[in-house]
Amino acid sequence: MSSDFLLQVKDLKKAYTADNYILKGITIDIRPGEFVGVLGLSGAGKSTFLRCINRLIDPTSGEILFKKSFLTDNPADTELLDSCKLKGHELRLLRRKIGMVFQQFNIVKRLTVIENVLSGSLGYQGTLRGTFRMFSLEDKKKALANLERVGLLDQAYKRADALSGGQQQRVAIARTLMQKPSLILADEPVASLDPKLSREVLGILQKVCKEDGISALVSLHTLELTKAYSDRIIAFQGGMLTFDGTAEDLNNDEIEKVYARAGS
């Protein structure tokens, strides 16, 4: 595995019962700044893999290794930390550096657009300021700047439920940028959007990741979109990693393997 990595996953397994393994020993490294498309049928293990990385789900076994600098932003902190063992404050620091973009947007529709975006900075607020949503002028300037990056500056003070689905997903991206993430995990972020909006949202996500040097793992439901936007593609089949390469490497034989049903 490469020494230049953002995270290393080693023999990661997840089982919900003794004989029902959703992940069956995943080993992979993710490099800084790469945009990785994640392919696979429903139930192949894609979402479970993403949720294990930021500990929304606890793995059964294996390691998910980050350099300590991932948490501290100090390049001198080269000690390796296993996120599977993190608790309390360190786990909160990890999650602060990992942005999540979901299929259903997960925005608060009764709040304004800028209020939703400001929510992304809650991990940097103290308990009192976070509880009462006491954001600084600097926070608000950053929120407006991130809305401008996703093309929604003119929508900042509208209620979120007045926006289209594509616009709401762009709000979710702007909110994630407020975390100042080193890694973004996007689980089917355009599955509920039409093809035109899907391309718009993915184009924005890809652009901001490239500009900020953010690594991204993006689970997508179509082969066409995955090949169009990904620097690298990984594929799951039956809980195992069956492909890791570029779009050019993903030939018809590999595609058939990805979309074959387990056991068929």
N, C-alpha and C positions, 0 to 999 in steps of 0.2 A: 504494500500500500504506500501511497505517496507521503513524503514528509511534509509537503505543503498542503495542509488540509484545514478545513473549517471544523469538520466533525468526522469521526470514524465510528462506524457501526460494526460491531464484531459479534457474530453468531447470535443475533437477536431472535428470540423466540417469544411468542405469546400464545398461551392456551387459556381457554375459558373453562374447559374440563380436561381431565387427564388424557382423553383420547381425541380432543378437538383443538388442534394447533392451527391458529390463524396465520402465524408467522413461523417459518420452519428453518431458522438459522440464517438470517440475512447478514451478509458482510459486505460493506461498501464504504468508500470515503467520498465526501463531498468537498470540493475545492472552493476557495474564496471566489466569489463573484460569478459563479456559473449558474445558468438557468437550466434546471433539470426537469424535463417532462417525465411524468410517471404514468405508465400505461397498465392496463389490465382489466379483465372483466369484473363486474360487480362481485364482491366476495373474494377477490384474489388476494387481498391483504393491503391494498394501497392506503386506505383511510386508517387502518390500524397502525401501519408503519408510521404515518405522519403524526398520529396522536401519541405514539410511544416516544417520538423524538422530543416533544416538549412536555411529556409526562402527563398529558390529559388521561392517558392510559398507562398503567404500570406494566412494563414487560415482565414476562415470567422468568427469563434468564437472558444473559448476554450483556454486552457493554455498549454504551453510547458515549464516546469520548470527545470532550472539548478541551482546548487549551484554556487555562485559567484566565488568560487575556480576553477570552470571549465575554467573561463576566465583568472584568475590571477595566477593559480598554487600555491596559498597560502592556505593550508588546513584550516587556521583560518577564511577564508572568507566563512562563512556558510549561508549568506543571500541568499534567493531564488530569482532568476530573471526569469521573464517570457520572453522568447525569442520573443514572439509575439509582445512585446512592445519595443524591442530594436531597436535603430536607430544609424546611424552614426558610431562612433568609436567603441562602444560596440558591434554593429552588426558585424563589421569587425573582432573584436576579437573572437566572437562566431564562425564565418565561418572559421577562421584560425585554430580553434581547432576541426573542423569537416571535415574529409577527405571525398571526393567523388570519387567513382570508377564507371564509366559508361560502358554501353554495347559496345559503339563504341570507347572506349579507350581515345578519346579526347587528343591525343598527336599531336604535330606539326611535321609533317613528314619531313619537310625540315631541321629541326634542328637535331643535333646529339643526341644520347641517353642521354648522361650526361647533355646536355643543357635542355632537357625535364625534367629530374629529378630535376635539379636546380630550375626550375620554381616553384616547390612546396614550395620553401623557400621565394618566393616573398612577402608573408604576413609579413615577419620579416625584410624586407629591407626598408630603407627610400625611399622617393619619387625619389630622384636623382639616387640612386643605383639601384632601381627597374626598372626605366625607361630605363636606359642604361645597365641593366643586369650586374652590376659590383659586381660579387660574390667574396667573400673572399676565401682564401686558406682553411679555416676551413669549409666553405660551400662545397667546392669541395671535401674535404676529406669525409664529411658526405654523399655526393651524391655517391661517389665510394663505401663507406661502405654499403649503402642501395642497390646499384646494386649488390654487392656481396651477400647480403641476399636473393635476388630474383634470383640468379644464372646467372647474366648477366654482371659481371665485365669485361669479355673479349669482350663485345660488346659496351663498354662505348663510344667509339669515332666513331662508325658507324652512318650513317644517320638512323633516326628512320624508314624510309620507306623501309630499307633493311631487316627489321625484320619480322618474321612471326606474325600472329595474336596473338598467345599465348605469344610470347615474348613482343609484344607491350602492352599487358595487364599487364605483369609483370613490364614493365617500368612505367605504370600508378600507380601500387602499390608502387613502389619505390618513385615516385614523391609524392604520398600521405604521405608517411612516413616522407618526408622532412618537412611537416607541424607540426610534433610532435603532432599528433592528439590524443584526448582522445576518439573519436568516429569516426568510419568509416561507411559511408552509401554506399552500393554497390547495384546498380540498374541493375539487370540482367547482372552481370559482365562476364558470360561465355556463354551467349545465342548464340553468333556467333562462338563459338569454338566447335570442335569435342569432343566426350566423354573423350578421353585420355587427351587432353589439358585442358579440363574443370577441371578434377581432379587435374592436376598439378597446375593450377592457384589457385584453391580453397585451395589446400593443403598449398601453399605458403602463401596465405592470412590468413588462419587459424593459421599457425605457427607464423607469425610475430605479429599477434594480441595477441596470448597467451604470447609470449616472452615479449612484451611491455605493457601488461595489458590493451590493447585497446578493448573497446566494439565495436561490429560490428552488424549492421543490414543489412542482405544480402538477397535481393530478388532473388529467383531462379525459373527457369522454369520447373524443374523436381523434383518430389517427392523423387526419389532415392538420388539425390545429397543433397537435403535439409536434409534428415534423416541422411545421412552419415557424414555431417560436422557440424551440428548444436548442440549446447548445449541445445537450447530451440527453439521451433518453434511457430510462431504465424501465423494465417491465416485470410485472408480477404475474405468476400463474400458480394457483394452488398453494399460496403462501410462500412460494420460493421466488428468488430473483432469477429470471430466465434470460434476460437481455440487458446489456449495458454497453452502449455505444452511441454513435452519431446517427442522424437521420439517414445518411447515406448507407450506413451499415445495416439498416433495418430493411432487409430484403423480404421478398414474399414468403420464403421459408420461415424466417424469424417471426413475421406477422402471424402466420398460421399457428405457430407455437404459442404466441401470446394469447390468441383468441380461441385456442382449443380448450374445451372443458376438461377440468382435472379428471383423470381416470378414463377419458375417452380414447 
